[in-house]
């Protein structure tokens, strides 16, 4: 498989700006594990192979077990996740599936996340979800290849 074009963010020389966004997200006080779980789950939902690949790699680098990484797709049925992680994953799913005819981010989903994250942390989680969804769409549209660096 070959990409249709290079990654649009690189064509438009937006890599530095995107890295600045990631730096801001990681300064939000949320653990790398939670942010990477959110990234992986949104990418799974959107079927973005490059982002799933990077999520798996980043979680491995962060020391996550194969068991937990493998169970992200079925996190609701897996006792391996903390309540905080489950709240973040539920928020990621709700925000990612807004166009599926799903309910979107309901008050119940938001309130559950707000029990575990303060305002700055919620901002970081929401930004990670949004940035992941941006890259999922860029990668899927241009058929970026999993495992290739841009």
Wavefront OBJ file of the C-alpha trace (Angstrom):
o trace
v 0.000 0.000 0.000
v 1.193 3.470 -0.795
v -0.017 6.824 0.492
v -1.867 9.050 -1.965
v 0.275 12.012 -0.938
v 2.668 12.768 1.881
v 1.091 13.620 5.205
v -0.745 16.935 4.679
v 0.641 18.339 7.927
v 4.142 17.894 6.555
v 3.280 19.284 3.118
v 1.992 22.442 4.777
v 4.929 22.536 7.199
v 2.598 22.316 10.196
v 4.718 19.745 12.028
v 6.127 22.270 14.484
v 2.691 23.654 15.320
v 1.351 20.155 15.870
v 4.287 19.296 18.127
v 3.500 22.450 20.115
v -0.070 21.188 20.551
v 1.216 17.831 21.806
v 3.545 19.602 24.249
v 0.614 21.621 25.581
v -1.505 18.504 25.947
v 1.233 16.698 27.863
v 1.597 19.696 30.203
v -2.063 19.322 31.187
v -1.353 17.043 34.128
v -2.792 13.831 32.663
v -0.657 10.719 32.660
v 0.899 9.628 29.387
v -0.884 6.296 29.765
v -4.337 7.881 29.895
v -3.586 10.128 26.919
v -2.245 7.221 24.876
v -5.229 5.018 25.782
v -7.545 7.784 24.564
v -5.498 8.142 21.374
v -5.559 4.405 20.721
v -9.296 4.030 21.332
v -10.294 6.923 19.070
v -7.960 5.595 16.379
v -9.460 2.110 16.649
v -12.959 3.530 16.234
v -11.893 5.518 13.169
v -9.948 2.622 11.657
v -6.751 4.645 11.364
v -3.938 2.095 11.031
v -1.052 4.592 11.355
v -2.504 6.049 14.559
v -3.290 2.609 15.993
v 0.305 1.642 15.214
v 1.667 4.755 16.952
v -0.680 4.250 19.909
v 0.511 0.670 20.356
v 4.145 1.762 20.094
v 3.721 4.626 22.549
v 1.913 2.458 25.086
v 4.646 -0.189 24.868
v 7.300 2.510 25.371
v 5.346 3.738 28.403
v 5.611 0.241 29.892
v 2.059 -0.934 29.312
v 1.421 -4.663 29.225
v 0.332 -6.444 26.061
v -2.739 -7.568 27.969
v -3.976 -4.029 28.685
v -3.080 -2.779 25.222
v -4.980 -5.655 23.644
v -8.039 -5.022 25.780
v -8.484 -1.340 24.900
v -11.044 -2.217 22.216
v -13.204 -3.955 24.861
v -12.342 -1.791 27.865
v -15.898 -1.826 29.261
v -15.697 -5.590 29.753
v -12.104 -5.621 31.047
v -11.303 -5.157 34.745
v -7.714 -4.148 33.901
v -8.587 -0.451 33.608
v -8.970 2.062 36.428
v -12.133 4.094 36.879
v -10.214 7.179 35.707
v -9.072 5.394 32.553
v -12.611 4.166 31.893
v -13.974 7.698 32.223
v -11.381 8.983 29.731
v -12.106 6.128 27.315
v -15.855 6.777 27.527
v -15.245 10.458 26.763
v -13.012 9.511 23.826
v -15.659 7.201 22.390
v -18.477 9.707 22.837
v -16.518 12.574 21.259
v -15.277 10.400 18.405
v -18.665 8.893 17.559
v -20.591 12.168 17.384
v -21.438 11.668 13.711
v -22.438 7.998 14.080
v -25.896 8.877 15.297
v -24.651 8.242 18.832
v -25.706 10.511 21.672
v -22.400 12.379 21.640
v -20.876 13.619 24.854
v -23.789 13.407 27.252
v -23.838 15.090 30.652
v -23.392 11.662 32.231
v -20.206 10.972 30.246
v -18.856 14.457 30.944
v -19.739 14.363 34.645
v -18.040 10.988 35.054
v -14.833 12.321 33.508
v -15.064 15.493 35.616
v -14.959 13.326 38.751
v -11.425 12.241 37.859
v -9.960 15.239 36.028
v -9.810 18.930 36.887
v -10.492 21.587 34.240
v -6.919 21.689 32.918
v -6.766 17.903 32.741
v -10.137 17.725 30.979
v -8.830 20.254 28.480
v -5.820 18.004 27.835
v -7.977 14.899 27.351
v -10.385 16.732 25.030
v -7.485 18.189 23.034
v -5.911 14.727 22.687
v -9.216 13.336 21.434
v -9.608 16.199 18.955
v -6.023 16.012 17.706
v -6.299 12.244 17.333
v -9.494 12.609 15.327
v -7.780 15.208 13.119
v -4.924 12.839 12.371
v -7.269 9.887 11.897
v -9.067 11.817 9.191
v -5.886 13.092 7.521
v -4.366 9.611 7.503
v -7.485 7.825 6.274
v -8.152 10.361 3.526
v -4.605 10.226 2.190
v -4.130 6.501 2.932
v -1.061 6.917 5.077
v 0.748 3.653 5.804
v 1.049 2.243 9.313
v 4.584 2.124 10.608
v 6.022 4.794 8.322
v 7.333 7.978 9.854
v 6.181 11.249 8.377
l 1 2 3 4 5 6 7 8 9 10 11 12 13 14 15 16 17 18 19 20 21 22 23 24 25 26 27 28 29 30 31 32 33 34 35 36 37 38 39 40 41 42 43 44 45 46 47 48 49 50 51 52 53 54 55 56 57 58 59 60 61 62 63 64 65 66 67 68 69 70 71 72 73 74 75 76 77 78 79 80 81 82 83 84 85 86 87 88 89 90 91 92 93 94 95 96 97 98 99 100 101 102 103 104 105 106 107 108 109 110 111 112 113 114 115 116 117 118 119 120 121 122 123 124 125 126 127 128 129 130 131 132 133 134 135 136 137 138 139 140 141 142 143 144 145 146 147 148 149 150
